[in-house]
Amino acid sequence: MKRLENKSVIITAAGQGIGKETAIHFFKEGANVIATDINRTNKLEQLSKEYPKIKTYTLDSTNAADIKKFADTISKVDVLFNCVGFVHNGTILDCEEKDWDFSFNVNV
């Protein structure tokens, strides 16, 4: 038996990088994986082609309506792995309030 057999895992920002590799790892450990990303990129579609049992979903994790719509499609969550992140280019002194707010909303 694999370590995550029959566990439901949601991974955000799974279109590339750490998120994608995490989705693959959890899948190989037996999890039922839902991989989300803000963009329906070729990379997210490629993940779905390589691993057809990984469900993919376009999701803006800063948008409450998107989250509600997504939540209504799932019945069970055992693990939530959040890879979403935003970094402002420049110093904190150069950061405008809107950029600070966006960064906070995404990262926290």
N, CA, C and O atoms as CSV, one atom per row, in Angstrom:
chain,resi,resn,atom,element,x,y,z
A,1,MET,N,N,0.841,-1.188,0.000
A,1,MET,CA,C,0.000,0.000,0.000
A,1,MET,C,C,0.885,1.250,0.000
A,1,MET,O,O,1.862,1.339,0.743
A,2,LYS,N,N,0.524,2.191,-0.833
A,2,LYS,CA,C,1.273,3.439,-0.916
A,2,LYS,C,C,0.872,4.357,0.235
A,2,LYS,O,O,-0.229,4.240,0.773
A,3,ARG,N,N,1.764,5.269,0.611
A,3,ARG,CA,C,1.551,6.113,1.792
A,3,ARG,C,C,0.316,6.993,1.720
A,3,ARG,O,O,-0.292,7.271,2.753
A,4,LEU,N,N,-0.074,7.439,0.535
A,4,LEU,CA,C,-1.203,8.364,0.412
A,4,LEU,C,C,-2.405,7.733,-0.288
A,4,LEU,O,O,-3.258,8.434,-0.833
A,5,GLU,N,N,-2.460,6.414,-0.266
A,5,GLU,CA,C,-3.568,5.694,-0.892
A,5,GLU,C,C,-4.906,6.224,-0.384
A,5,GLU,O,O,-5.136,6.317,0.822
A,6,ASN,N,N,-5.790,6.571,-1.331
A,6,ASN,CA,C,-7.149,7.054,-1.036
A,6,ASN,C,C,-7.205,8.401,-0.316
A,6,ASN,O,O,-8.242,8.754,0.247
A,7,LYS,N,N,-6.119,9.147,-0.324
A,7,LYS,CA,C,-6.119,10.497,0.242
A,7,LYS,C,C,-6.348,11.489,-0.885
A,7,LYS,O,O,-5.823,11.329,-1.987
A,8,SER,N,N,-7.134,12.510,-0.597
A,8,SER,CA,C,-7.402,13.567,-1.586
A,8,SER,C,C,-6.474,14.739,-1.323
A,8,SER,O,O,-6.414,15.266,-0.212
A,9,VAL,N,N,-5.751,15.139,-2.361
A,9,VAL,CA,C,-4.748,16.193,-2.242
A,9,VAL,C,C,-5.034,17.286,-3.260
A,9,VAL,O,O,-5.232,17.010,-4.443
A,10,ILE,N,N,-5.055,18.531,-2.790
A,10,ILE,CA,C,-5.184,19.691,-3.673
A,10,ILE,C,C,-3.851,20.417,-3.664
A,10,ILE,O,O,-3.294,20.701,-2.603
A,11,ILE,N,N,-3.344,20.714,-4.850
A,11,ILE,CA,C,-2.078,21.428,-4.982
A,11,ILE,C,C,-2.313,22.662,-5.832
A,11,ILE,O,O,-2.780,22.564,-6.967
A,12,THR,N,N,-1.986,23.831,-5.278
A,12,THR,CA,C,-2.136,25.082,-6.020
A,12,THR,C,C,-0.845,25.387,-6.774
A,12,THR,O,O,0.229,24.911,-6.407
A,13,ALA,N,N,-0.965,26.185,-7.828
A,13,ALA,CA,C,0.176,26.577,-8.671
A,13,ALA,C,C,0.911,25.343,-9.193
A,13,ALA,O,O,2.139,25.273,-9.150
A,14,ALA,N,N,0.145,24.375,-9.686
A,14,ALA,CA,C,0.712,23.095,-10.110
A,14,ALA,C,C,1.053,23.047,-11.594
A,14,ALA,O,O,1.352,21.975,-12.119
A,15,GLY,N,N,1.013,24.170,-12.269
A,15,GLY,CA,C,1.311,24.192,-13.692
A,15,GLY,C,C,2.776,24.015,-14.023
A,15,GLY,O,O,3.125,23.639,-15.142
A,16,GLN,N,N,3.637,24.284,-13.052
A,16,GLN,CA,C,5.069,24.174,-13.309
A,16,GLN,C,C,5.833,24.135,-11.991
A,16,GLN,O,O,5.251,24.309,-10.921
A,17,GLY,N,N,7.111,23.910,-12.076
A,17,GLY,CA,C,8.004,24.000,-10.931
A,17,GLY,C,C,7.646,23.095,-9.765
A,17,GLY,O,O,7.270,21.938,-9.950
A,18,ILE,N,N,7.770,23.644,-8.554
A,18,ILE,CA,C,7.534,22.882,-7.330
A,18,ILE,C,C,6.122,22.315,-7.301
A,18,ILE,O,O,5.926,21.164,-6.909
A,19,GLY,N,N,5.138,23.106,-7.710
A,19,GLY,CA,C,3.754,22.642,-7.699
A,19,GLY,C,C,3.545,21.423,-8.578
A,19,GLY,O,O,2.897,20.459,-8.171
A,20,LYS,N,N,4.090,21.465,-9.778
A,20,LYS,CA,C,3.950,20.333,-10.707
A,20,LYS,C,C,4.640,19.093,-10.163
A,20,LYS,O,O,4.061,18.007,-10.159
A,21,GLU,N,N,5.864,19.250,-9.709
A,21,GLU,CA,C,6.614,18.106,-9.193
A,21,GLU,C,C,5.952,17.530,-7.944
A,21,GLU,O,O,5.976,16.318,-7.729
A,22,THR,N,N,5.365,18.394,-7.126
A,22,THR,CA,C,4.643,17.931,-5.938
A,22,THR,C,C,3.422,17.121,-6.341
A,22,THR,O,O,3.139,16.082,-5.744
A,23,ALA,N,N,2.698,17.589,-7.349
A,23,ALA,CA,C,1.524,16.861,-7.835
A,23,ALA,C,C,1.914,15.461,-8.307
A,23,ALA,O,O,1.238,14.482,-7.993
A,24,ILE,N,N,2.989,15.375,-9.048
A,24,ILE,CA,C,3.458,14.079,-9.549
A,24,ILE,C,C,3.866,13.175,-8.386
A,24,ILE,O,O,3.523,11.993,-8.359
A,25,HIS,N,N,4.594,13.737,-7.434
A,25,HIS,CA,C,5.050,12.953,-6.280
A,25,HIS,C,C,3.866,12.398,-5.482
A,25,HIS,O,O,3.830,11.209,-5.163
A,26,PHE,N,N,2.901,13.262,-5.162
A,26,PHE,CA,C,1.732,12.805,-4.409
A,26,PHE,C,C,0.961,11.744,-5.199
A,26,PHE,O,O,0.482,10.766,-4.626
A,27,PHE,N,N,0.844,11.941,-6.500
A,27,PHE,CA,C,0.155,10.958,-7.345
A,27,PHE,C,C,0.849,9.598,-7.279
A,27,PHE,O,O,0.195,8.565,-7.133
A,28,LYS,N,N,2.169,9.607,-7.386
A,28,LYS,CA,C,2.924,8.354,-7.342
A,28,LYS,C,C,2.833,7.672,-5.980
A,28,LYS,O,O,3.057,6.467,-5.865
A,29,GLU,N,N,2.504,8.450,-4.951
A,29,GLU,CA,C,2.314,7.882,-3.611
A,29,GLU,C,C,0.880,7.412,-3.391
A,29,GLU,O,O,0.523,7.020,-2.280
A,30,GLY,N,N,0.052,7.447,-4.438
A,30,GLY,CA,C,-1.287,6.895,-4.369
A,30,GLY,C,C,-2.407,7.880,-4.126
A,30,GLY,O,O,-3.565,7.477,-4.016
A,31,ALA,N,N,-2.094,9.158,-4.038
A,31,ALA,CA,C,-3.119,10.164,-3.746
A,31,ALA,C,C,-4.012,10.434,-4.955
A,31,ALA,O,O,-3.604,10.273,-6.105
A,32,ASN,N,N,-5.226,10.844,-4.660
A,32,ASN,CA,C,-6.124,11.396,-5.674
A,32,ASN,C,C,-5.805,12.885,-5.745
A,32,ASN,O,O,-6.156,13.639,-4.838
A,33,VAL,N,N,-5.151,13.308,-6.804
A,33,VAL,CA,C,-4.605,14.662,-6.899
A,33,VAL,C,C,-5.500,15.564,-7.739
A,33,VAL,O,O,-5.951,15.198,-8.824
A,34,ILE,N,N,-5.741,16.762,-7.198
A,34,ILE,CA,C,-6.360,17.845,-7.955
A,34,ILE,C,C,-5.305,18.938,-8.045
A,34,ILE,O,O,-4.933,19.537,-7.036
A,35,ALA,N,N,-4.828,19.193,-9.249
A,35,ALA,CA,C,-3.792,20.194,-9.495
A,35,ALA,C,C,-4.452,21.463,-10.022
A,35,ALA,O,O,-5.151,21.432,-11.035
A,36,THR,N,N,-4.228,22.578,-9.332
A,36,THR,CA,C,-4.824,23.842,-9.759
A,36,THR,C,C,-3.749,24.824,-10.187
A,36,THR,O,O,-2.598,24.745,-9.755
A,37,ASP,N,N,-4.150,25.751,-11.046
A,37,ASP,CA,C,-3.260,26.831,-11.459
A,37,ASP,C,C,-4.120,27.978,-11.963
A,37,ASP,O,O,-5.228,27.761,-12.454
A,38,ILE,N,N,-3.616,29.188,-11.843
A,38,ILE,CA,C,-4.373,30.363,-12.279
A,38,ILE,C,C,-4.533,30.391,-13.794
A,38,ILE,O,O,-5.506,30.940,-14.310
A,39,ASN,N,N,-3.584,29.804,-14.497
A,39,ASN,CA,C,-3.616,29.779,-15.963
A,39,ASN,C,C,-3.805,28.364,-16.470
A,39,ASN,O,O,-3.185,27.422,-15.976
A,40,ARG,N,N,-4.650,28.229,-17.439
A,40,ARG,CA,C,-4.799,26.930,-18.111
A,40,ARG,C,C,-3.684,26.862,-19.149
A,40,ARG,O,O,-3.930,26.931,-20.353
A,41,THR,N,N,-2.478,26.727,-18.667
A,41,THR,CA,C,-1.302,26.759,-19.534
A,41,THR,C,C,-1.085,25.423,-20.220
A,41,THR,O,O,-1.680,24.408,-19.857
A,42,ASN,N,N,-0.231,25.450,-21.206
A,42,ASN,CA,C,0.180,24.205,-21.853
A,42,ASN,C,C,0.790,23.249,-20.839
A,42,ASN,O,O,0.675,22.030,-20.969
A,43,LYS,N,N,1.443,23.820,-19.824
A,43,LYS,CA,C,2.097,22.979,-18.823
A,43,LYS,C,C,1.080,22.224,-17.981
A,43,LYS,O,O,1.282,21.048,-17.678
A,44,LEU,N,N,-0.008,22.880,-17.599
A,44,LEU,CA,C,-1.060,22.205,-16.838
A,44,LEU,C,C,-1.744,21.153,-17.705
A,44,LEU,O,O,-2.061,20.059,-17.236
A,45,GLU,N,N,-1.964,21.491,-18.961
A,45,GLU,CA,C,-2.548,20.517,-19.887
A,45,GLU,C,C,-1.602,19.338,-20.117
A,45,GLU,O,O,-2.046,18.197,-20.239
A,46,GLN,N,N,-0.314,19.614,-20.174
A,46,GLN,CA,C,0.678,18.547,-20.350
A,46,GLN,C,C,0.678,17.610,-19.146
A,46,GLN,O,O,0.778,16.392,-19.298
A,47,LEU,N,N,0.565,18.181,-17.954
A,47,LEU,CA,C,0.490,17.362,-16.744
A,47,LEU,C,C,-0.701,16.412,-16.828
A,47,LEU,O,O,-0.596,15.234,-16.487
A,48,SER,N,N,-1.816,16.932,-17.280
A,48,SER,CA,C,-3.033,16.139,-17.423
A,48,SER,C,C,-2.865,15.028,-18.464
A,48,SER,O,O,-3.403,13.933,-18.300
A,49,LYS,N,N,-2.122,15.312,-19.529
A,49,LYS,CA,C,-1.879,14.297,-20.566
A,49,LYS,C,C,-0.932,13.206,-20.065
A,49,LYS,O,O,-1.140,12.022,-20.332
A,50,GLU,N,N,0.110,13.617,-19.338
A,50,GLU,CA,C,1.089,12.657,-18.826
A,50,GLU,C,C,0.502,11.790,-17.715
A,50,GLU,O,O,0.842,10.614,-17.586
A,51,TYR,N,N,-0.374,12.380,-16.923
A,51,TYR,CA,C,-0.986,11.694,-15.784
A,51,TYR,C,C,-2.495,11.916,-15.836
A,51,TYR,O,O,-3.017,12.767,-15.116
A,52,PRO,N,N,-3.201,11.162,-16.678
A,52,PRO,CA,C,-4.632,11.391,-16.887
A,52,PRO,C,C,-5.481,11.298,-15.622
A,52,PRO,O,O,-6.572,11.866,-15.570
A,53,LYS,N,N,-4.999,10.594,-14.607
A,53,LYS,CA,C,-5.774,10.475,-13.371
A,53,LYS,C,C,-5.619,11.691,-12.464
A,53,LYS,O,O,-6.357,11.828,-11.488
A,54,ILE,N,N,-4.671,12.574,-12.771
A,54,ILE,CA,C,-4.566,13.834,-12.034
A,54,ILE,C,C,-5.600,14.784,-12.616
A,54,ILE,O,O,-5.581,15.087,-13.809
A,55,LYS,N,N,-6.496,15.246,-11.765
A,55,LYS,CA,C,-7.512,16.198,-12.208
A,55,LYS,C,C,-6.901,17.595,-12.189
A,55,LYS,O,O,-6.182,17.950,-11.255
A,56,THR,N,N,-7.185,18.380,-13.214
A,56,THR,CA,C,-6.670,19.751,-13.262
A,56,THR,C,C,-7.831,20.729,-13.251
A,56,THR,O,O,-8.919,20.443,-13.751
A,57,TYR,N,N,-7.568,21.899,-12.663
A,57,TYR,CA,C,-8.618,22.893,-12.488
A,57,TYR,C,C,-7.993,24.282,-12.543
A,57,TYR,O,O,-6.996,24.544,-11.870
A,58,THR,N,N,-8.570,25.162,-13.335
A,58,THR,CA,C,-8.102,26.545,-13.385
A,58,THR,C,C,-8.705,27.290,-12.201
A,58,THR,O,O,-9.924,27.316,-12.033
A,59,LEU,N,N,-7.846,27.896,-11.380
A,59,LEU,CA,C,-8.297,28.522,-10.140
A,59,LEU,C,C,-7.455,29.741,-9.802
A,59,LEU,O,O,-6.228,29.660,-9.747
A,60,ASP,N,N,-8.116,30.874,-9.576
A,60,ASP,CA,C,-7.462,32.071,-9.048
A,60,ASP,C,C,-7.663,32.042,-7.541
A,60,ASP,O,O,-8.752,32.345,-7.053
A,61,SER,N,N,-6.632,31.683,-6.809
A,61,SER,CA,C,-6.764,31.509,-5.364
A,61,SER,C,C,-6.915,32.821,-4.603
A,61,SER,O,O,-7.063,32.808,-3.381
A,62,THR,N,N,-6.881,33.956,-5.305
A,62,THR,CA,C,-7.151,35.245,-4.657
A,62,THR,C,C,-8.593,35.685,-4.875
A,62,THR,O,O,-9.006,36.725,-4.363
A,63,ASN,N,N,-9.357,34.909,-5.626
A,63,ASN,CA,C,-10.727,35.277,-5.973
A,63,ASN,C,C,-11.710,34.389,-5.205
A,63,ASN,O,O,-11.785,33.183,-5.440
A,64,ALA,N,N,-12.459,35.000,-4.288
A,64,ALA,CA,C,-13.374,34.240,-3.432
A,64,ALA,C,C,-14.421,33.473,-4.236
A,64,ALA,O,O,-14.769,32.347,-3.880
A,65,ALA,N,N,-14.921,34.064,-5.307
A,65,ALA,CA,C,-15.930,33.387,-6.133
A,65,ALA,C,C,-15.342,32.144,-6.800
A,65,ALA,O,O,-16.001,31.106,-6.871
A,66,ASP,N,N,-14.100,32.247,-7.290
A,66,ASP,CA,C,-13.429,31.087,-7.886
A,66,ASP,C,C,-13.247,29.972,-6.852
A,66,ASP,O,O,-13.471,28.797,-7.142
A,67,ILE,N,N,-12.841,30.361,-5.650
A,67,ILE,CA,C,-12.616,29.375,-4.594
A,67,ILE,C,C,-13.922,28.675,-4.225
A,67,ILE,O,O,-13.948,27.456,-4.061
A,68,LYS,N,N,-14.997,29.438,-4.097
A,68,LYS,CA,C,-16.308,28.868,-3.765
A,68,LYS,C,C,-16.752,27.890,-4.856
A,68,LYS,O,O,-17.201,26.781,-4.564
A,69,LYS,N,N,-16.622,28.314,-6.108
A,69,LYS,CA,C,-17.003,27.453,-7.236
A,69,LYS,C,C,-16.185,26.159,-7.218
A,69,LYS,O,O,-16.724,25.071,-7.420
A,70,PHE,N,N,-14.885,26.289,-6.975
A,70,PHE,CA,C,-14.011,25.120,-6.898
A,70,PHE,C,C,-14.407,24.220,-5.727
A,70,PHE,O,O,-14.507,23.003,-5.881
A,71,ALA,N,N,-14.630,24.815,-4.566
A,71,ALA,CA,C,-14.977,24.046,-3.366
A,71,ALA,C,C,-16.252,23.239,-3.567
A,71,ALA,O,O,-16.395,22.144,-3.021
A,72,ASP,N,N,-17.169,23.778,-4.346
A,72,ASP,CA,C,-18.426,23.076,-4.609
A,72,ASP,C,C,-18.237,21.824,-5.470
A,72,ASP,O,O,-19.139,20.990,-5.556
A,73,THR,N,N,-17.071,21.688,-6.107
A,73,THR,CA,C,-16.833,20.536,-6.990
A,73,THR,C,C,-16.126,19.386,-6.288
A,73,THR,O,O,-16.002,18.299,-6.854
A,74,ILE,N,N,-15.664,19.610,-5.068
A,74,ILE,CA,C,-14.916,18.567,-4.363
A,74,ILE,C,C,-15.682,18.110,-3.123
A,74,ILE,O,O,-16.470,18.861,-2.548
A,75,SER,N,N,-15.437,16.885,-2.732
A,75,SER,CA,C,-16.157,16.358,-1.579
A,75,SER,C,C,-15.251,16.093,-0.384
A,75,SER,O,O,-15.732,16.033,0.748
A,76,LYS,N,N,-13.967,15.934,-0.607
A,76,LYS,CA,C,-13.059,15.550,0.470
A,76,LYS,C,C,-11.680,16.145,0.221
A,76,LYS,O,O,-11.180,16.135,-0.904
A,77,VAL,N,N,-11.076,16.663,1.280
A,77,VAL,CA,C,-9.702,17.170,1.198
A,77,VAL,C,C,-8.939,16.644,2.410
A,77,VAL,O,O,-9.304,16.917,3.554
A,78,ASP,N,N,-7.885,15.894,2.149
A,78,ASP,CA,C,-7.023,15.419,3.228
A,78,ASP,C,C,-5.761,16.270,3.346
A,78,ASP,O,O,-5.232,16.472,4.439
A,79,VAL,N,N,-5.287,16.767,2.201
A,79,VAL,CA,C,-4.057,17.554,2.174
A,79,VAL,C,C,-4.248,18.740,1.242
A,79,VAL,O,O,-4.747,18.590,0.127
A,80,LEU,N,N,-3.846,19.921,1.707
A,80,LEU,CA,C,-3.795,21.114,0.855
A,80,LEU,C,C,-2.347,21.576,0.821
A,80,LEU,O,O,-1.773,21.932,1.850
A,81,PHE,N,N,-1.762,21.566,-0.374
A,81,PHE,CA,C,-0.367,21.967,-0.554
A,81,PHE,C,C,-0.369,23.249,-1.375
A,81,PHE,O,O,-0.629,23.217,-2.578
A,82,ASN,N,N,-0.082,24.376,-0.731
A,82,ASN,CA,C,-0.164,25.680,-1.388
A,82,ASN,C,C,1.201,26.107,-1.921
A,82,ASN,O,O,2.130,26.347,-1.150
A,83,CYS,N,N,1.313,26.200,-3.232
A,83,CYS,CA,C,2.554,26.649,-3.865
A,83,CYS,C,C,2.432,28.053,-4.453
A,83,CYS,O,O,3.388,28.570,-5.030
A,84,VAL,N,N,1.265,28.667,-4.311
A,84,VAL,CA,C,1.060,30.008,-4.867
A,84,VAL,C,C,1.934,31.003,-4.112
A,84,VAL,O,O,2.035,30.946,-2.886
A,85,GLY,N,N,2.560,31.909,-4.844
A,85,GLY,CA,C,3.364,32.949,-4.218
A,85,GLY,C,C,3.562,34.123,-5.161
A,85,GLY,O,O,3.535,33.967,-6.382
A,86,PHE,N,N,3.759,35.284,-4.589
A,86,PHE,CA,C,3.992,36.499,-5.366
A,86,PHE,C,C,5.095,37.292,-4.695
A,86,PHE,O,O,5.100,37.461,-3.476
A,87,VAL,N,N,6.023,37.774,-5.493
A,87,VAL,CA,C,7.113,38.597,-4.983
A,87,VAL,C,C,7.135,39.897,-5.760
A,87,VAL,O,O,7.106,39.896,-6.991
A,88,HIS,N,N,7.187,41.011,-5.037
A,88,HIS,CA,C,7.304,42.331,-5.662
A,88,HIS,C,C,8.761,42.552,-6.044
A,88,HIS,O,O,9.659,42.327,-5.233
A,89,ASN,N,N,8.995,42.989,-7.272
A,89,ASN,CA,C,10.353,43.311,-7.703
A,89,ASN,C,C,10.718,44.687,-7.185
A,89,ASN,O,O,9.993,45.654,-7.417
A,90,GLY,N,N,11.818,44.779,-6.496
A,90,GLY,CA,C,12.254,46.045,-5.927
A,90,GLY,C,C,12.306,45.962,-4.412
A,90,GLY,O,O,12.101,44.904,-3.817
A,91,THR,N,N,12.584,47.099,-3.809
A,91,THR,CA,C,12.676,47.134,-2.350
A,91,THR,C,C,11.310,47.389,-1.735
A,91,THR,O,O,10.367,47.778,-2.425
A,92,ILE,N,N,11.215,47.169,-0.453
A,92,ILE,CA,C,9.971,47.427,0.270
A,92,ILE,C,C,9.596,48.905,0.184
A,92,ILE,O,O,8.415,49.251,0.221
A,93,LEU,N,N,10.588,49.768,0.072
A,93,LEU,CA,C,10.330,51.209,-0.022
A,93,LEU,C,C,9.727,51.588,-1.366
A,93,LEU,O,O,9.034,52.600,-1.478
A,94,ASP,N,N,9.990,50.778,-2.387
A,94,ASP,CA,C,9.443,51.023,-3.725
A,94,ASP,C,C,8.060,50.403,-3.927
A,94,ASP,O,O,7.397,50.658,-4.932
A,95,CYS,N,N,7.645,49.609,-2.988
A,95,CYS,CA,C,6.404,48.848,-3.131
A,95,CYS,C,C,5.189,49.751,-2.910
A,95,CYS,O,O,5.049,50.384,-1.863
A,96,GLU,N,N,4.321,49.795,-3.911
A,96,GLU,CA,C,3.081,50.558,-3.770
A,96,GLU,C,C,2.090,49.760,-2.932
A,96,GLU,O,O,2.191,48.539,-2.821
A,97,GLU,N,N,1.139,50.467,-2.348
A,97,GLU,CA,C,0.176,49.820,-1.460
A,97,GLU,C,C,-0.589,48.699,-2.165
A,97,GLU,O,O,-0.827,47.642,-1.579
A,98,LYS,N,N,-0.970,48.930,-3.417
A,98,LYS,CA,C,-1.723,47.894,-4.146
A,98,LYS,C,C,-0.882,46.635,-4.334
A,98,LYS,O,O,-1.409,45.525,-4.263
A,99,ASP,N,N,0.427,46.797,-4.574
A,99,ASP,CA,C,1.311,45.642,-4.717
A,99,ASP,C,C,1.497,44.923,-3.380
A,99,ASP,O,O,1.530,43.693,-3.326
A,100,TRP,N,N,1.615,45.695,-2.317
A,100,TRP,CA,C,1.726,45.122,-0.970
A,100,TRP,C,C,0.474,44.305,-0.641
A,100,TRP,O,O,0.564,43.176,-0.161
A,101,ASP,N,N,-0.692,44.895,-0.908
A,101,ASP,CA,C,-1.964,44.218,-0.635
A,101,ASP,C,C,-2.090,42.932,-1.451
A,101,ASP,O,O,-2.509,41.897,-0.934
A,102,PHE,N,N,-1.724,43.009,-2.728
A,102,PHE,CA,C,-1.801,41.821,-3.582
A,102,PHE,C,C,-0.869,40.729,-3.066
A,102,PHE,O,O,-1.263,39.567,-2.965
A,103,SER,N,N,0.361,41.102,-2.741
A,103,SER,CA,C,1.331,40.145,-2.224
A,103,SER,C,C,0.823,39.497,-0.940
A,103,SER,O,O,0.941,38.284,-0.763
A,104,PHE,N,N,0.266,40.296,-0.058
A,104,PHE,CA,C,-0.266,39.774,1.202
A,104,PHE,C,C,-1.428,38.816,0.945
A,104,PHE,O,O,-1.497,37.744,1.546
A,105,ASN,N,N,-2.339,39.205,0.054
A,105,ASN,CA,C,-3.499,38.358,-0.239
A,105,ASN,C,C,-3.099,37.021,-0.854
A,105,ASN,O,O,-3.714,35.995,-0.567
A,106,VAL,N,N,-2.085,37.032,-1.687
A,106,VAL,CA,C,-1.638,35.797,-2.328
A,106,VAL,C,C,-0.851,34.927,-1.351
A,106,VAL,O,O,-1.098,33.725,-1.246
A,107,ASN,N,N,0.082,35.524,-0.650
A,107,ASN,CA,C,1.029,34.762,0.157
A,107,ASN,C,C,0.514,34.369,1.535
A,107,ASN,O,O,1.004,33.410,2.132
A,108,VAL,N,N,-0.455,35.092,2.033
A,108,VAL,CA,C,-0.955,34.794,3.387
A,108,VAL,C,C,-2.316,34.260,3.285
A,108,VAL,O,O,-2.931,33.940,4.302
